[in-house]
Amino acid sequence: MRWLMYGAGAVGGVVAGRLAMAGHDVAVVARGAHLAAIRRDGLTLRQPSGDTVVKLDAVEHPGDTHKDVVVLGMKSMDTAAALVALEGFDGPVVCLQNGVANERAALRHFAQVYGVHVILPGSHLEPGVVTAHCAPVPGILDLGRFPSGSDATAQALARDLESAGFVSQPRPDIMRWKYRKLLMNLGNAVEALCGRVDGVDEAAEPVRAEGEAVLRHAGIDVASAAEDRERRGDIMRWPGGVGRAGGSSWQSLARGTGTVEADYLNGEIVLLGRLHGVPTPANETARRLVQRAARSGARPGSMTPAEFLHAVSLSTNDGR
């Protein structure tokens, strides 16, 4: 089975590199300086055990290579364009992405769509290099068919991921787990805005509290925090206690990409809140401010946690 990783950043790049190292046939779709570096030098996979340079096919367009399974590894704001570029493909499409909107979008185009609950602390801050921070297991990648169920394809995908060193199992209720991850990702925008400083966790609390309230009001089934803790157990280990500099939105600001995926994280809660009549000023503030920061080229840590909470209070008083 030939895997095409469409998007070879912090998550997609690590998965592609590990699959290739395990002997699987893998190609990646990348762009710009990252594509050029992979073509020239190979993909450098940085892990606690050391660096490995992985040679694999790298293309600019998915039509430029054969594929049996396509994995969407880009951020959610780039999914729509990717789905158009994949027109004509008739195999399974796997959403290796945060957020809960990608699977529904993919199902408009493709009959076999699978969601992945991504627990993979990774980084991508320079062209041609991706980093997996945990060892010996780099990540947990449970998956299931969308909207629900499992099948032989899900089992085969999980086996391949397991062979590459990940922990993976098919789950018929994959979206319950992806909604739990959505709640955890709501703080990404706050971390990007404020940096990893004292008080950032407290600043993110109203964002996550709104998310819990909105999903509960909307009647959406969400895996509990206790279930999530049990699934993670002691699998994810950070050797030497060294963590990454910041999460995915932090990395977007650090690289100066000009975009972040907050519309599909905090914006998902804002959308559901408006549909169900639940105010979401904290998530709307986080979404608006981090989008503004990305467009203006602001670096991570452009405001303090106190300034963010003040902006939330102003939005609350405005009735947003």
C-alpha positions, -999 to 999 in steps of 0.1 A, spaced: 0 0 0 15 33 -11 8 61 14 6 97 2 11 122 30 -6 154 19 11 179 42 45 169 58 47 193 88 50 185 125 25 156 124 24 145 88 61 147 84 68 126 115 42 100 104 56 99 69 92 96 81 84 68 106 64 48 80 92 51 55 117 40 81 96 9 88 98 0 51 64 13 38 61 30 4 55 66 12 54 99 -7 47 134 5 31 165 -9 49 196 4 55 232 -8 80 260 -10 112 257 9 101 226 27 96 208 -6 129 220 -19 148 208 12 132 174 12 140 169 -25 175 181 -21 185 166 12 157 142 23 134 146 53 153 150 86 134 133 114 146 146 147 139 123 177 152 119 212 173 90 200 190 112 173 184 124 138 176 103 108 175 115 72 147 98 53 147 96 16 112 96 1 94 110 -30 83 146 -25 59 162 -50 41 195 -53 8 182 -65 -10 149 -55 -16 141 -91 22 138 -96 25 104 -79 6 71 -74 -12 65 -41 -34 39 -25 -43 59 6 -42 96 10 -35 112 45 -45 148 49 -18 163 72 -23 200 65 -41 224 88 -78 227 84 -79 260 65 -60 242 37 -83 212 35 -108 226 9 -81 232 -17 -65 198 -11 -98 180 -16 -102 197 -50 -66 188 -59 -75 151 -51 -105 149 -75 -104 116 -93 -88 96 -65 -112 68 -53 -94 53 -24 -95 59 14 -88 94 27 -75 98 63 -78 130 82 -47 132 104 -58 166 116 -71 185 146 -106 199 146 -138 181 136 -147 197 103 -123 180 80 -140 146 79 -174 161 69 -157 182 42 -139 151 28 -170 130 28 -185 154 2 -158 143 -22 -149 107 -12 -168 76 0 -141 62 24 -132 88 50 -114 81 83 -107 103 112 -76 101 135 -74 112 171 -40 128 170 -18 126 201 16 134 186 37 162 201 58 173 171 74 204 157 82 219 123 102 251 125 127 248 96 125 235 60 132 198 57 131 191 94 104 177 116 107 167 153 90 140 173 94 149 210 82 117 227 100 83 229 100 54 226 65 58 214 62 90 193 24 92 193 -11 76 197 -31 76 165 -64 58 170 -86 60 139 -121 51 127 -144 54 98 -164 86 95 -191 92 107 -188 60 127 -178 24 125 -147 4 116 -137 -19 88 -109 -39 73 -92 -7 59 -92 9 94 -76 -23 107 -50 -23 80 -41 14 85 -37 8 122 -14 -22 117 8 -1 94 10 27 120 18 2 147 46 -12 126 60 23 124 62 26 162 29 44 169 1 31 192 -30 28 171 -63 10 172 -95 12 152 -123 30 171 -159 29 158 -167 61 178 -137 81 167 -155 115 167 -161 113 204 -123 113 208 -118 141 183 -142 163 201 -122 158 233 -90 167 214 -109 198 201 -115 210 237 -78 205 245 -68 225 214 -89 255 223 -60 268 243 -36 268 213 -46 303 203 -40 317 238 -6 300 240 3 315 206 -8 350 217 8 349 251 36 324 248 44 298 274 45 321 304 31 321 340 -6 326 338 -13 313 303 -31 282 316 -54 304 337 -60 326 307 -71 296 286 -96 284 313 -126 305 300 -119 293 265 -121 257 275 -150 262 298 -171 277 270 -162 247 248 -174 223 274 -206 242 279 -213 245 241 -207 208 234 -229 198 263 -257 222 252 -255 209 216 -258 173 228 -226 162 213 -211 130 227 -176 137 239 -150 113 254 -145 123 290 -113 137 303 -110 106 324 -112 84 293 -86 105 276 -62 102 306 -67 64 307 -60 61 270 -28 81 273 -17 63 305 21 64 306 26 59 268 36 94 260 70 101 276 92 131 272 129 120 276 149 143 298 118 163 306 124 185 275 92 197 258 86 215 226 87 253 224 50 256 216 20 240 200 8 241 164 -6 277 164 25 289 183 46 273 156 26 290 128 33 324 143 70 315 149 74 305 113 55 335 101 31 315 79 5 343 79 -23 318 89 -35 298 119 -62 272 122 -82 290 149 -113 293 127 -116 255 129 -108 252 166 -121 282 185 -142 290 155 -160 256 158 -171 265 193 -182 300 181 -202 284 153 -219 259 176 -226 286 202 -243 307 176 -263 278 163 -275 268 198 -278 303 214 -248 300 238 -225 330 241 -188 323 234 -169 356 239 -137 340 250 -134 318 220 -144 346 196 -118 368 212 -91 341 209 -100 334 173 -101 371 163 -69 381 180 -47 352 169 -59 356 133 -50 392 135 -16 383 149 -10 358 121 -19 383 94 3 410 108 33 388 113 33 391 151 56 367 170 43 344 197 39 362 230 27 395 216 3 400 246 2 390 282 -23 367 298 -38 396 317 -42 415 284 -60 386 269 -84 382 298 -91 419 297 -100 416 260 -123 387 268 -140 408 295 -146 436 270 -161 411 245 -183 397 273 -196 432 282 -202 439 245 -224 408 243 -203 390 217 
